[in-house]
Amino acid sequence: MYRKEKDLVQSFLDGKLSRRSLIKRLGALGVTAGSAGTLMNMVSTNAMAADDFDWKKHSGTGVKLLLNKHPYTDAMIANLDNFKAMTGMEVEYDVFPEDVYFDKVTAALSSGSSEYDAFMTGAYMTWTYGPAGWITDLNDWINDPSKTAASYNWNDMLEGVRKSCAWNGRPGGALGSDDAKQWCIPWGYEQNNLAYNRNMFEKAGLSVPTNLDEMVETAAAAKASLDGVYGIGVRGSRSWATIHPGFLSAYANYGQKDLNVGDDGKLSAAMNTDASKEMHKKWVKMIQDSGAPDWSTHTWYQVGTDLGAGASAMIYDADILGYFMNGGGNKEAGNLAYAPFAANPDASAPTPNIWIWSLAMSEYSKKKDAAWYFMQWASGPEHGLFGATQMDFVNPVRQSVWDNGYFRARLDKNYPGYVEMHDVSAPGAKIQFTAQPLFFDLTTEWAATLQKMVANEVPVDEGLDQLADSVNRQLKDADLG
């Protein structure tokens, strides 16, 4: 590559040059737009290879991955040839849709299979996989300069996200504690904030809500003013996944917890406090008055597609869900905007609970060092920047990517409010749940109780007291309470 072309590409990667300017100036040098992406990948790869680190150590070795069908996977596959060229390694992978993916992971790990060396996982799942001995503590790799390049820059990972992927394995143990095991590496993550339809809000004369009381009122006004549109989309199916996005983000913003951790390490239910009951009443009213008619069936998919189709005026869910609904041929593509959301009017900032797609290493892998080479590349700053600027890899987990000028300008242009929403929310973004082995069972029961409240089958106060009693019984039966 000639020096001029290389310098132009490096300026773009450093955020000093827009993509349009890059393409224009490369074109003047005879480089086509289609070749520009290849050049960018080459510059990033060459920069990594120039580091004082032996990227060829496992040349000729192959690793196999188990992956969920996802834009993060698409971005990795699109950039994989650069990893192969830099390392001399081969990479095989199996990709499955999410409705069967986690069953595939559980089957592989529980059987002790060495077929897969590394795999995608949610951070919550490692609360099961780690204590079971199915996955590897990655601290030994991260902290070994002979296995991890200096350019990897572990502390570039957003702190709340990084710590949320580490747990000491003790029920109730704080995530990211000094004795925590790094069960997985953050790859991409989701905050929970507002995505709303700008055209609908303008037509109905609505302001963007800034707290839960305003959200209840705004959702009701949207439903009343917009024919055939319901006010707000939130999840409602009988699943733990109903609790973790918008609901828990609002709940945590009021300073509420799912569980108490006693001085003796014992756990107890914390969801039936007075403050919790008041927050639940507002949430239940919002769904009853302004939610989807079939709210109790709504998962991530229905919440998103209704926003994209113009069936709802706004959603309080994963920010990237709103991102994807603003494109892809959706009816309302180009009409969506984004805003940070702090449910508690007395809170100084949002405290979103987060979902983190991560990379973990199988304890049964026979090629752990080689697997780590792939993992550090896939979660490294160079690939993170490629995914964010060339593909739909949102949200990146590295501060250096969020600092990139082109990435921010791209979001500002096509996804109004997204950058500010992220920046305001990132300091308080982390997993807000208490790490413990009954997480999925207890949180699913919480969702079932929420359904009963919305259906007027049980009053909120009584329902939460019943839930707390049930949670405490289960914790004691498991010797956790």
C-alpha positions, 0 to 999 in steps of 0.5 A: 500500500502506498504511503498516501493511501495508508495515511488517509485510512489511518486518519479515518480510523483515528476519527479525523476524516469522515467516510465521505472524505476518505472515499473521495480522496482515495478515489482521487488516488485511483482507489474504488469505494469497494476497495476502501473497506479492504484497505481499512481492514489491512491497515488495522491488521498491519497495526496489530501485527506490528505490535511487539507480540507473536500473532503467528504463535498458533499458525496452522492451528484451527479453532471452532466457535459456537455462535448465535445468529446476530449482527455481531456475528456478521461483523466478525465473519466479514472481518475474519480473513484479516484475522486468518492472515495475521495469525495463520490460524483457521476458524470454523464456526456453527451459527444457530438462531437464538430460539435454539442457540442456548440449548446448543450451548448447554448441550455442548457444555454439559456433555463435556464436549471439546468440539467448540473452543469458544462461544457467544453467551449472555453474561447472565448465563455464566452464573450457571456455566462458571460454578458448574466448571464449564467455562474458563476464568480468563484472568490468566490470559488477560494478565499474561503479556506473553498471551495478550498483546499490549494493544489489547488495552483491557481497561479500554472496556467500559467499566460497568460492562467489564465488571458485569462479566466478572463474578467470584462465584459466591451467591450475592457476590458483587460483580467485578469484585477484586476476587472475581473470575472473568468468566467472559469477555464483553463483545457488544452490549445493550442499554435500556432507554427510550426509542420513540417515533418523532412524527407521531410525537409531533403530530400528537404534540407530545414531549419526550418523557423524562421520568416514569410519571411522565412516561405513564402520562405520555403513553396515555396521551399518545394512545388517545391522540393517535388512531390505532396506535398504542402508547408504549411497548415493553416486554410482557411474556412469562420469561425472565427476559421481561424483567431485565430490560426496561422494567429493571432499569426503571426499578434500579433507578428508584434504588430498589434491589431484587435481593438483599445480601445479609452480613452472613451472605444469606439472600432474601427477597427485596421486591416488596418494599414500599418504594417497590410497590409504588413503582410497580403500581405505576408500571402496571397502570401504564401497561393497562392504560397504554400498552399493547393489547396482547402485552403478555405475549410480547418479547424482544421481537414484538416490541421492536417490530411494533415500533418499526411498523408504527403500531406503537409510539415509543418503546422502553427497551434495548437501545439497539432494538430501536437502532435496528427498527430505524432501518431495514425496510421497516415502515417507520425507518428514518422516523425514530429518535432516542433519549436517555431515561431516568425513571425516578424524577429524583435520580441524577442520571439513568441507571440502565440494566444491561444485556451483554453478548460476550465471548467465553472459553470452554473449559473442555477446549484442547486449544485454549491458548489458540482460542484466546488469540481469536477472542482477544482479536474479536473483542479488541479495539481494531475489530471493534472499530471495524464493526462499529464503522463498517457494519452494524456492531452496536453497542461497542463495549470500548471507550476508544470506539465511542470516542471515534469521530466518524462513528459518532457522526454516523450515529448522529446523522441517522439515529438522532439522540443515540450518541447523547443517550449512550454517553449520559447513560453509560456511567450508570450502565451495568447488570443491576441484578444480584448474581446467584444460581436461581436467577432465571427461575426467580426472575421468571416468577417475577414476570408471571406475577407482573402478568397477574397484576396487569390482568387484575388477578392480584393487587400489586401489594399482595402480589409482591408480598406473595412473590417475596414469600415464594422467593424466600422459600426457594432461597432457603430450599437451595441453602441460599437464604 
